[in-house]
Amino acid sequence: MKRTLSIVTLWILYIGVIGLPLTPVYAQSTSAAQKEKFTPSEKVIIDTDIGDDIDDAFALALALKCPELNVLQINSAFGLVSIRTAMLQRFLDEVGRADIPVATGVPSPMPESHFTQRRYGERDGVRRPAPDAIESTLALIRKYPNEITLIAIGPMYNLAAMIDRDKETFKKVKRVVIMGGSFYKRNWDFGFGHPQGQIAEWNILEAIPEAQKLMAANVPLYMVPSDSTQLKFDEVNRRLLFRVDTPLTDQLLILYQLWGQTTPLLHDAMTLAFLVKPDMCPMKEMHITIDDAGFTRIGAGAPNTFVCLESDPERFINFYMNRMLSN
């Protein structure tokens, strides 16, 4: 069978033959992001539980490297939201994007053991007052009716609170895109052996009534579940990325080291990539429900959700690396 070697594989073979040190191969060819000038056309608000798994940080970094996206605000979500707000403010300050407002979401119970990067937000330093994420997001929706994409990459406490406070305004979002759900695959199910099967996925499981409320809100809903986000960010790509000395890669490296594990799965980053390259994660319209145990179910009935069940991991990694290594 004829096989096509990826750009990373070819580079590894090349350096193995001639003995060159590993350098950022992606940066050596001019990517589409470098060739074109973009006008931000997609107004977005990102709702994130940064500080638990590391994929939130990688997703935010990608958002900052996508000039197609006009990031109006970033909301802290889930658990100790004041510390997450401090994390977001520090991250944006360090990478030179303090112009992006940060708002504080709804506090909620959370397992402390998952808050791996909280020290990043607890460092001594003056942090700016942050507005209430619920009211400030609703105000932006009122200002830009039917223009804002709300991206939720954490448990959906904030979104449920917005629905409770002003459902009619919330219904004026252009769409809601969430990383959440599991239908056939769970984390680390790459299809090499017997399929592990469905789970109650984390972002849904930690806020089941809130996710159910979102499902019933009658807004355009796009779901990027774990089935399409088995995106392993391996050692070769990590080495390429972290060797680049930029403020953004420096902050990612700090958070990655605080995370304390080895190989991330970039679930949340695919949710951002979908907005820029929709064909990377093709959607199918389905009827989806969430049961009281947190399982996402495909059932009969009128379609109510767009769902991406399959993606192209190699294409995603190439896209991610080209964006992160571009000037």
C-alpha positions as CSV (number, residue, x, y, z in Angstrom):
1,M,0.0,0.0,0.0
2,K,1.3,3.4,-0.9
3,R,1.7,5.7,2.2
4,T,2.1,9.4,2.4
5,L,4.6,10.5,5.0
6,S,3.7,13.5,7.1
7,I,5.9,16.6,7.1
8,V,7.0,15.7,10.7
9,T,8.0,12.1,9.7
10,L,10.0,13.4,6.7
11,W,11.8,15.9,8.9
12,I,12.7,13.2,11.5
13,L,14.1,11.0,8.7
14,Y,16.0,13.9,7.3
15,I,17.7,14.9,10.6
16,G,18.4,11.3,11.4
17,V,20.4,10.9,8.2
18,I,22.4,14.1,8.2
19,G,22.5,14.7,12.0
20,L,21.2,18.2,12.1
21,P,19.6,19.5,15.3
22,L,15.9,19.6,15.5
23,T,14.5,22.9,14.3
24,P,11.0,24.2,13.7
25,V,10.2,22.6,10.3
26,Y,6.8,24.2,10.1
27,A,8.2,27.7,10.2
28,Q,10.4,27.0,7.1
29,S,7.5,27.0,4.7
30,T,5.3,30.0,4.4
31,S,1.8,29.0,5.7
32,A,-1.5,30.3,4.5
33,A,-1.7,32.4,7.7
34,Q,1.5,34.1,6.7
35,K,0.6,34.7,3.1
36,E,-2.8,36.2,3.7
37,K,-4.0,39.3,5.5
38,F,-7.2,38.6,7.5
39,T,-9.9,41.0,8.7
40,P,-11.5,39.6,11.9
41,S,-14.9,38.5,10.8
42,E,-16.1,36.1,13.5
43,K,-16.9,37.8,16.8
44,V,-16.3,35.3,19.6
45,I,-16.5,35.1,23.4
46,I,-14.6,32.2,25.0
47,D,-15.8,30.6,28.2
48,T,-13.0,28.5,29.7
49,D,-12.0,26.6,32.8
50,I,-8.3,27.2,32.2
51,G,-6.1,25.7,34.9
52,D,-7.4,22.1,35.0
53,D,-6.4,20.2,31.9
54,I,-3.8,21.9,29.7
55,D,-5.8,22.0,26.5
56,D,-7.6,25.2,27.5
57,A,-4.3,27.0,27.3
58,F,-3.4,25.5,23.9
59,A,-6.9,26.6,22.7
60,L,-6.5,30.1,23.9
61,A,-3.1,30.4,22.3
62,L,-4.6,29.2,19.0
63,A,-7.4,31.8,19.2
64,L,-4.7,34.5,19.6
65,K,-3.0,33.3,16.5
66,C,-6.1,33.3,14.4
67,P,-6.6,36.8,12.9
68,E,-10.0,35.6,11.5
69,L,-11.3,35.7,15.1
70,N,-12.3,38.9,16.9
71,V,-12.1,37.9,20.6
72,L,-14.5,40.3,22.4
73,Q,-14.1,38.7,25.8
74,I,-12.8,35.7,27.7
75,N,-14.8,34.4,30.7
76,S,-13.5,32.3,33.5
77,A,-15.7,29.3,34.2
78,F,-16.1,26.5,36.8
79,G,-14.9,26.3,40.3
80,L,-12.6,28.9,41.7
81,V,-13.3,31.4,39.0
82,S,-11.5,34.3,40.7
83,I,-8.2,32.4,40.4
84,R,-9.0,31.5,36.8
85,T,-9.7,35.2,36.1
86,A,-6.2,36.0,37.5
87,M,-4.7,33.3,35.3
88,L,-6.3,34.7,32.2
89,Q,-5.3,38.2,33.0
90,R,-1.7,37.2,33.6
91,F,-1.6,35.1,30.4
92,L,-3.0,38.0,28.3
93,D,-0.6,40.5,29.9
94,E,2.4,38.3,29.3
95,V,1.6,37.8,25.6
96,G,0.8,41.4,25.0
97,R,-3.0,41.1,24.7
98,A,-4.2,42.9,27.7
99,D,-6.6,44.6,25.4
100,I,-8.9,41.6,25.5
101,P,-11.3,41.9,28.5
102,V,-11.6,39.1,31.0
103,A,-14.7,38.5,33.0
104,T,-15.4,36.4,36.1
105,G,-18.0,33.6,35.8
106,V,-20.2,31.8,38.3
107,P,-18.3,29.9,41.1
108,S,-19.2,26.3,41.5
109,P,-18.1,23.1,43.3
110,M,-15.0,21.4,41.8
111,P,-12.5,18.7,42.6
112,E,-9.4,20.5,43.9
113,S,-7.1,17.8,42.5
114,H,-7.9,18.9,38.9
115,F,-6.8,22.5,39.4
116,T,-3.2,21.7,38.4
117,Q,-2.1,25.2,37.2
118,R,-3.7,27.4,39.9
119,R,-0.3,28.7,41.1
120,Y,0.0,30.6,37.8
121,G,-3.0,32.7,39.0
122,E,-1.8,33.0,42.6
123,R,1.5,34.7,41.8
124,D,1.9,38.1,43.6
125,G,0.9,40.9,41.4
126,V,-1.8,43.5,40.8
127,R,-4.7,42.1,38.9
128,R,-7.4,44.4,37.3
129,P,-11.0,44.3,38.5
130,A,-13.0,42.0,36.3
131,P,-16.7,42.4,35.4
132,D,-19.4,39.8,35.9
133,A,-19.2,37.4,33.0
134,I,-22.9,36.8,32.9
135,E,-24.0,40.4,32.6
136,S,-21.1,41.5,30.4
137,T,-21.7,38.7,27.9
138,L,-25.4,39.5,27.7
139,A,-24.5,43.1,27.2
140,L,-22.2,42.2,24.2
141,I,-25.0,40.0,22.8
142,R,-27.4,43.0,23.0
143,K,-24.8,45.2,21.3
144,Y,-24.1,42.7,18.5
145,P,-27.4,40.6,18.1
146,N,-27.0,37.5,16.0
147,E,-23.3,38.2,15.4
148,I,-21.5,36.5,18.4
149,T,-20.3,32.9,18.6
150,L,-20.1,31.8,22.2
151,I,-17.5,29.1,22.7
152,A,-17.7,27.0,25.8
153,I,-14.7,24.8,26.5
154,G,-15.5,24.0,30.2
155,P,-18.6,23.0,32.3
156,M,-21.5,25.2,31.3
157,Y,-22.4,27.0,34.5
158,N,-22.0,30.4,32.9
159,L,-24.2,29.6,30.0
160,A,-27.0,28.3,32.2
161,A,-26.7,31.5,34.3
162,M,-27.1,33.6,31.2
163,I,-30.2,31.7,30.2
164,D,-31.7,32.1,33.7
165,R,-30.9,35.9,33.8
166,D,-32.1,36.8,30.3
167,K,-33.2,33.9,28.0
168,E,-34.5,36.2,25.2
169,T,-31.1,38.0,24.9
170,F,-29.2,34.7,25.1
171,K,-31.2,33.5,22.1
172,K,-29.7,36.3,20.1
173,V,-26.3,34.6,19.9
174,K,-25.3,33.6,16.4
175,R,-24.4,30.1,17.7
176,V,-23.0,28.3,20.7
177,V,-20.0,26.0,20.1
178,I,-19.1,23.6,22.9
179,M,-16.4,21.0,23.5
180,G,-18.4,18.3,25.2
181,G,-20.0,15.0,24.9
182,S,-19.0,11.4,24.0
183,F,-20.8,9.1,21.6
184,Y,-18.4,6.3,20.5
185,K,-15.0,7.3,21.9
186,R,-13.5,8.5,25.1
187,N,-10.1,9.9,26.0
188,W,-7.2,7.9,24.7
189,D,-9.4,5.8,22.4
190,F,-7.4,6.0,19.2
191,G,-9.0,2.9,17.6
192,F,-5.9,0.7,17.8
193,G,-7.6,-1.9,19.9
194,H,-11.1,-2.7,21.2
195,P,-13.1,0.5,21.3
196,Q,-13.5,1.9,24.8
197,G,-17.0,3.1,24.1
198,Q,-19.0,6.1,25.3
199,I,-18.5,7.9,28.6
200,A,-20.2,10.8,30.4
201,E,-17.7,13.4,29.2
202,W,-16.2,15.8,31.7
203,N,-17.6,19.1,30.6
204,I,-21.1,17.6,30.6
205,L,-20.7,15.5,33.7
206,E,-19.6,18.3,35.9
207,A,-22.7,20.5,35.0
208,I,-25.4,18.1,33.9
209,P,-28.5,20.3,34.6
210,E,-26.7,23.3,33.1
211,A,-25.9,21.4,29.9
212,Q,-29.5,20.2,29.7
213,K,-30.6,23.8,30.0
214,L,-28.4,24.8,27.1
215,M,-29.9,21.9,25.0
216,A,-33.4,23.3,25.7
217,A,-32.5,27.0,25.0
218,N,-33.4,26.8,21.3
219,V,-30.1,28.4,20.0
220,P,-28.0,27.1,17.1
221,L,-25.7,24.6,18.9
222,Y,-22.5,23.0,17.6
223,M,-21.0,20.1,19.6
224,V,-17.3,19.0,19.3
225,P,-17.3,15.8,21.4
226,S,-14.3,13.6,22.5
227,D,-14.9,11.4,19.4
228,S,-13.3,14.1,17.2
229,T,-10.8,15.5,19.6
230,Q,-8.3,12.6,20.1
231,L,-5.6,15.0,19.1
232,K,-2.3,13.8,20.7
233,F,0.3,16.6,20.9
234,D,3.4,14.4,20.8
235,E,6.9,14.9,21.9
236,V,8.2,16.0,18.4
237,N,5.6,18.8,18.1
238,R,6.1,19.9,21.7
239,R,9.8,20.2,21.2
240,L,9.3,22.2,18.0
241,L,6.9,24.5,19.7
242,F,8.7,25.1,22.9
243,R,12.0,25.8,21.2
244,V,10.4,28.9,19.7
245,D,11.2,31.8,22.0
246,T,8.1,33.9,21.9
247,P,6.0,35.3,24.8
248,L,3.1,33.0,23.8
249,T,5.2,29.8,23.7
250,D,6.9,30.8,26.9
251,Q,3.6,31.0,28.7
252,L,2.4,27.8,27.2
253,L,5.6,26.1,28.5
254,I,5.1,27.4,32.0
255,L,1.5,26.1,32.1
256,Y,2.5,22.8,30.5
257,Q,5.1,22.3,33.2
258,L,2.6,23.1,36.0
259,W,0.2,20.7,34.5
260,G,2.7,18.0,35.3
261,Q,1.8,15.4,32.8
262,T,3.4,14.4,29.5
263,T,1.2,14.2,26.3
264,P,-1.8,16.5,26.0
265,L,-4.9,15.8,24.0
266,L,-5.9,19.1,22.4
267,H,-9.7,18.7,22.8
268,D,-10.4,22.4,23.2
269,A,-8.1,23.5,20.5
270,M,-10.1,21.6,17.9
271,T,-13.2,23.6,19.0
272,L,-11.4,26.8,18.1
273,A,-9.9,25.3,14.9
274,F,-13.4,24.4,13.7
275,L,-14.3,28.1,13.6
276,V,-11.5,28.9,11.2
277,K,-11.5,25.7,9.2
278,P,-15.0,24.1,9.4
279,D,-14.2,21.3,7.0
280,M,-11.5,20.1,9.4
281,C,-14.3,18.9,11.7
282,P,-17.4,18.3,9.5
283,M,-20.7,18.6,11.3
284,K,-23.8,16.4,10.9
285,E,-27.2,17.6,12.1
286,M,-28.6,15.2,14.8
287,H,-31.2,14.9,17.5
288,I,-29.2,15.0,20.8
289,T,-30.3,14.6,24.4
290,I,-28.4,14.6,27.6
291,D,-29.6,12.1,30.2
292,D,-29.4,12.6,34.0
293,A,-26.2,10.6,34.2
294,G,-24.4,13.0,31.8
295,F,-24.4,10.8,28.7
296,T,-25.0,12.4,25.3
297,R,-27.5,10.3,23.3
298,I,-28.3,10.3,19.6
299,G,-32.0,9.7,19.2
300,A,-35.0,10.0,16.9
301,G,-36.6,13.4,16.5
302,A,-36.0,16.7,14.7
303,P,-32.3,17.6,14.5
304,N,-31.4,20.1,17.3
305,T,-27.5,20.0,17.3
306,F,-24.7,20.0,14.8
307,V,-22.2,17.3,15.9
308,C,-18.6,16.6,14.6
309,L,-18.0,12.8,15.1
310,E,-14.8,12.6,13.1
311,S,-11.8,14.8,12.3
312,D,-8.4,14.6,10.7
313,P,-5.8,14.6,13.5
314,E,-2.8,15.0,11.1
315,R,-4.4,18.0,9.3
316,F,-5.3,19.6,12.6
317,I,-1.7,19.3,14.0
318,N,-0.3,20.8,10.8
319,F,-2.8,23.6,11.0
320,Y,-2.1,24.2,14.7
321,M,1.7,24.2,14.3
322,N,1.7,26.5,11.3
323,R,-0.5,29.0,13.1
324,M,1.6,28.8,16.3
325,L,4.9,29.2,14.5
326,S,3.8,31.9,12.1
327,N,4.9,35.5,12.6
